[in-house]
Amino acid sequence: MSIGNSPEDDRPSEDHTPQAGDDRPSIGHVLQQARIAAGLTVDEISQSTRVRIPIVHAIEQDDFSRCGGDVYARGHIRTLARAVDIDPEPLLAQYGAEHGGRPAPTPATPLFEAERIRSEPRRPNWTAAMVAAIVAVIAFVGYTAVNGGDDDGDKQQAAEGATPSTSKPASPKPKPSTKKPSDPKPNPSDSAIAAAPRDKVTVKINAADGRSWISAKDHNGRLLFDGVLEQGQSKTFQDNQKVDVVLGDAGAVQLYVNGKKIQDEFQPGQVERLTYTKGDPEVG
């Protein structure tokens, strides 16, 4: 709760008046009045939605230039409307009518101001390095065993060469290779979904229909991932209690929770904030 900042103090100085021939209040005016009626300040709205304070002020003044494009403007309108418990669809329809209809989906980028967080440095993949080293050792042992047997045969033949023999030399039998095929290593993402331990929550995000920015946190609020998934890429997250995810373009991804695919109706360009626990999904 912010101190010294009441909902009435956040009202902008200029009036929200509809355009000529349109009796509807503006989008920003509707959001501002709903926030005030809910007894919330701009600071509190910003903290609960993670939409930055300057952007909240700009939207309430019907200035959408700070949002970074139509896709993000629609996402902010939807987020703010839900935060003050009003239906976002009429506001989105009004925005489309005033700004040229629904745009084509655009990929999420690091310019998404509401959710941009510094990502953690990528750590070396020690598992892949260990697998490569084991395969190299097995190959060397097999090669040494095969070639070592041939060298012994050559030495014995050279020692017996002093006594002439009219018999044909026997064809050397091939030595069985001691090289063992390495077992294929499972993909960590696939094995995490296949196992889906009941004492944990497992969330897999697959960018099946396009690229999308995503963010994931564990139950302590620790950042697990923040970045862009290119089309065809996927990420898997696990926690003992819950996983919070934010999807910059929910219509471009597929979700698998605890081994089950989530059937959703997310639209292209739609921003979604979701939380999953060990019991989810009950039906899926």
Secondary structure as the mmCIF struct_conf table of DSSP 4:
data_model
#
loop_
_struct_conf.conf_type_id
_struct_conf.id
_struct_conf.beg_label_comp_id
_struct_conf.beg_label_asym_id
_struct_conf.beg_label_seq_id
_struct_conf.end_label_comp_id
_struct_conf.end_label_asym_id
_struct_conf.end_label_seq_id
BEND BEND1 ILE A 3 GLY A 4
HELX_RH_3T_P HELX_RH_3T_P1 PRO A 7 ASP A 10
BEND BEND2 SER A 13 GLU A 14
HELX_LH_PP_P HELX_LH_PP_P1 PRO A 18 GLN A 19
TURN_TY1_P TURN_TY1_P1 ALA A 20 GLY A 21
BEND BEND3 ARG A 24 ARG A 24
HELX_LH_PP_P HELX_LH_PP_P2 PRO A 25 SER A 26
HELX_RH_AL_P HELX_RH_AL_P1 ILE A 27 ALA A 37
TURN_TY1_P TURN_TY1_P2 ALA A 38 GLY A 39
HELX_RH_AL_P HELX_RH_AL_P2 VAL A 42 THR A 49
HELX_RH_AL_P HELX_RH_AL_P3 ILE A 53 GLU A 60
TURN_TY1_P TURN_TY1_P3 GLN A 61 ASP A 62
HELX_RH_3T_P HELX_RH_3T_P2 SER A 65 CYS A 67
TURN_TY1_P TURN_TY1_P4 GLY A 68 GLY A 68
BEND BEND4 GLY A 69 GLY A 69
HELX_RH_AL_P HELX_RH_AL_P4 ASP A 70 ALA A 83
TURN_TY1_P TURN_TY1_P5 VAL A 84 ASP A 85
HELX_RH_AL_P HELX_RH_AL_P5 PRO A 88 GLU A 98
TURN_TY1_P TURN_TY1_P6 HIS A 99 GLY A 100
BEND BEND5 GLY A 101 GLY A 101
HELX_LH_PP_P HELX_LH_PP_P3 ARG A 102 PRO A 105
TURN_TY1_P TURN_TY1_P7 PRO A 110 LEU A 111
TURN_TY1_P TURN_TY1_P8 GLU A 113 GLU A 115
HELX_LH_PP_P HELX_LH_PP_P4 ARG A 118 PRO A 124
HELX_RH_AL_P HELX_RH_AL_P6 TRP A 126 ALA A 159
HELX_RH_3T_P HELX_RH_3T_P3 GLU A 160 ALA A 162
BEND BEND6 THR A 163 THR A 163
BEND BEND7 SER A 167 SER A 167
HELX_LH_PP_P HELX_LH_PP_P5 LYS A 168 SER A 177
HELX_LH_PP_P HELX_LH_PP_P6 LYS A 179 ASN A 187
HELX_RH_AL_P HELX_RH_AL_P7 PRO A 188 ALA A 195
TURN_TY1_P TURN_TY1_P9 ARG A 198 ASP A 199
BEND BEND8 LYS A 200 LYS A 200
STRN STRN1 VAL A 201 ASN A 206
BEND BEND9 ASP A 209 GLY A 210
STRN STRN2 SER A 212 LYS A 217
TURN_TY1_P TURN_TY1_P10 HIS A 219 ASN A 220
STRN STRN3 LEU A 223 LEU A 229
HELX_LH_PP_P HELX_LH_PP_P7 GLU A 230 GLU A 230
TURN_TY1_P TURN_TY1_P11 GLN A 231 GLY A 232
STRN STRN4 SER A 234 ASP A 239
BEND BEND10 ASN A 240 GLN A 241
STRN STRN5 LYS A 242 LEU A 247
BEND BEND11 GLY A 248 ASP A 249
HELX_RH_3T_P HELX_RH_3T_P4 ALA A 250 ALA A 252
STRN STRN6 GLN A 254 VAL A 257
TURN_TY1_P TURN_TY1_P12 ASN A 258 GLY A 259
STRN STRN7 LYS A 260 LYS A 261
HELX_LH_PP_P HELX_LH_PP_P8 PHE A 266 GLN A 267
TURN_TY1_P TURN_TY1_P13 PRO A 268 GLY A 269
STRN STRN8 GLU A 272 THR A 277
TURN_TY1_P TURN_TY1_P14 LYS A 278 GLY A 279
BEND BEND12 GLU A 282 GLU A 282
#
